[in-house]
Amino acid sequence: MTTAAAVASGKMHRDENFPVASRLIRRRHRAIVLAFYRFARAADDVADHASLEPDAKLALLDRLERTLLGQHDGEPDALPLRAALAERNLSPRHAQDLLTAFRLDVTKLRYRDWYDLLGYCRISTMPVDRFVLDVHGESETTWTASDALCSALQVINHLQDCAADFRNLNRVYIPLETFEAARLTPEALSLPRAPQSLLSGIGELVGRTAGLLRIAAPLSSEVADTRLGLEIAVILRLAWALTGKLQHRDPLSERVHLGAAGFAAVGILGMVQGLALRLLRPAVAAPMGNKIP
């Protein structure tokens, strides 16, 4: 059997829509965060491979997990994370949660409604930020805001890539209820331009995503580590910028990503805002009773 590395896409952490282990993160934490990214990227590439059969994908994901848990050494992309977790005495649970999500990507191609999609986000993205928080020794009280942020980032990514996911993988994350309300089917994602009814439905999803970002807003000042807080502030500002693009652009026919200049400008703004929030932290309180909708 081949390895996950043999079907890699070649995508690196610098190719992502949001910062991964940027220089804002303390040097001592970057290696383990990048090891986690390497593991997640390998699993994602397996799940998203256009020609691998589902059984082959699931077998490779199982091999990644067995290597992670020390049952064999057959998957090179899992070895650095296994070593880093052992060195820091951290659990593999967050990485295993991700594998559950990637197995779901292989077997589940449609989502019923917003809550079904959020259920997927709970295993596909929430473990990522929880892992980073654990690495930094942050309190689990930050998880509510962190989970909201990760869910928002995942939905943004799904909306940006909705046409490509359908075209290449027959995978649709826009909920079926959105298509039903628009009197359409998921096949509308193959059109050169989105019908207005679909754009309206996407707009509603973007509005719900903005609600998640509002819940996530206190996170950058809640975390104890200043440098981590600044990276979170940058990610939040980038997320707001992308939701703005999704509100006004058609993801089937228009680019809804930030260019290098826009990424840098928004990132700088995020850092400035993050610093300001931390300076005002004694006066900032997280909203009470907020839950992910």
Salt bridges, closest charged atoms under 4 A:
GLU16 OE1 - LYS11 NZ 3.65
GLU16 OE2 - ARG41 NH2 2.91
ASP44 OD2 - ARG41 NH1 3.46
ASP45 OD1 - ARG41 NH1 2.77
ASP48 OD1 - ARG171 NH1 2.60
ASP62 OD1 - ARG103 NH2 2.99
GLU65 OE1 - ARG103 NH2 2.66
ASP73 OD1 - ARG82 NH2 2.84
GLU75 OE2 - ARG63 NE 2.84
ASP77 OD1 - ARG38 NE 2.70
ASP113 OD2 - ARG112 NE 3.43
ASP116 OD1 - LYS108 NZ 2.97
ASP116 OD2 - ARG112 NH1 3.98
ASP134 OD2 - HIS94 NE2 2.78
GLU140 OE2 - ARG93 NH2 3.84
ASP147 OD2 - ARG130 NH2 2.48
ASP161 OD1 - HIS257 NE2 3.89
ASP225 OD2 - ARG26 NE 2.73
